[in-house]
């Protein structure tokens, strides 16, 4: 049988870039959002009454009654049919981390061999998928199937592949959240209310505060034939074996370089489809590693941005297949080169157009900026472990802590200017002339505060970048909701605590200026331990972080403990985002997912090593043995010893690596069996982390050494130099 690797390489070498020209006759502005039920579509298809009710729901959270729902459903159907849709679905975010949908046809038989297209308000508002088939962490029994999806009017419906997709939440029969959207919407509501109250306390009249998100999505692209020739890529999303290529990212010549033609045509089609769905994709470029790329949209409201990110990940993979490419969203698909993240740029904006995390132009605006900045830093300090837990996964474990991604230690960077300003404010009550300011908070003389002009710190997991915080530790395959729920609820709770203390102090006769100065000083001092301006990759920082009392959880099972701490449960329950039971369920689901991912990788490693690598290594070893025997037959002993020594050494090396692999695979299998017998999900995850996972690197080391020793013509798996040579 022909080596599948070379067959795949043959396919790749004969690929022609697929030209995408569908959008060349129109500018993106002409087709942007044409497959979404946007404002233009609403005004065209909705009655005035239904339009006003829907806008009130979107902007103010007002409930839509069934009569209006029927009107909206009828209009949605008419719009969808005009776009060629034949089905509808409730589109939701279950706790798998992906999205889910069940398609129903508009077609409704009416007898006499006839049918009509129908779509009722009840079908718009609610559906009943099988709740027992999705992860629920023990909230539902396997025999209890009932769960409900409920319409989220704040995220516009859209059409994809001839189906009207209606964004929804997903809850159990008894009301528990079984998705990521439900707690996200609750968290966004809480930060809106809390921030509005604080904003008014500071002298502003805005009636709404909107959390915003701008994500940056990193991903790899490989040829689809090579992807299919790598069972590990198909089954785990990453390469469990593979020796480093002689040249990969050492020269940094891929970063911001010319985008390969095949990839460019794929990007054009992806952007076309994304823009039609209202996803405001703005930026595309090569990343540091070969075959690695990044895309980013403009900022949006958090809930909408999360929906768009989930939809974007689906689109990337879908469009890539049309171009004979495969998109890899795993955090670390290739060893020893940069992995992929999903930077979450988060901020707070008012409905009056103000950015609450941007320095202002006058005294009042700068008081507001310093207050919100200090509260965010205090929230990071208070819920440091929860932030780490929010980005924990088996894939991210392989990325965090390397010299390519932020460390597992959660710290915040604010820049040299703000660091000095905050420290002086806490210590002296003033910002000095050296910082181009003359501030005495006691009498509220706040001058202009400059945007920080120092360099960015790419090693920081939570960095302030002028008017937003960039949460750089989020994994590339993750649902942004998880991080956004954590940030927004932590900040909302901290605002509430701030306001509670402020009102109490004012009630005791203190002035607002005195209260602000006192609380800001306390917040700045208390949060100082999470502020770090240096190299977060350094060993010195690890030592310093430990002295400051910051945890360094290098693995997911340990990091996830924060989900069920008393502090976390209190945070989520008092802010009505999740109950203790729901948090416990999420903790269990995350542990179970971690265990299954490591288990699958272990099985793939064992299968590839035993059934693919070792037989090939033995075949090549036998060739060398036969050659050595031949030499011995035709050469005198002295010449034979001299000429055969390198081959004999190679035979020994191959034998040693084979023996190590076989032993390690057998031991790993036994450890896996022991782990599988553990009933406790938490202890099982720990066992997989402590007992099974360590064998991965041992086996990989030997397989990668064999890749260098075995005849290239025999090696069965596409090599890194081939996988990462897309042109």
Secondary structure by P-SEA (a helix, b strand, c coil): cccaaaaaaaaaaaccccccccccccccccccccccccaaaaaacccaaaaaaaaaaaaccccccaaaaaaaaaaaaaaaaaaccccccccccccccbbbbbbbbccccccccbbbbbbccccccccccccccccccccccccccbbbbbbcccbbbbbccccbbbbbbbbccccccccaaaaaaaaaaaaaaaaaaaaaaacccccbbbbbbbbbbbbccccaaaaaacccccccccccccccccccccccccccccccaaaaaaaaaaaaaaaaacccccbbbbccccccbbbbbccccaaaaaaaaaaaaaaaaaaaaaacbbbbcccccccccbbbbbbbbcccccccccccccccccaaaaaaaaaaaaaaaaaaaaaaaaaaaaaccaaaaaccccccccccbbbbbccaaaaaaaaaaacccccccccccccccccccccccccccccccccccccccccccccccccccccaaaaaaaaaaaaaaaaaaaaaaaaaaaaacccaaaaaaaaaaaaaaaacccccccccccaaaaaaaaaacccccccccccccccccaaaaaaaaaaccccaaaaaaaaaaaaaaaaaaaaaaaaaaaaaaacccaaaaaaaaaaaaaaaaaaaacccaaaaaaaaaaaaaaaaaaaaaaaaaaaaaaaaaaaaaaaaacccaaaaaaaaacccccaaaaaaaaaaaaaaccccccccccccccccccc
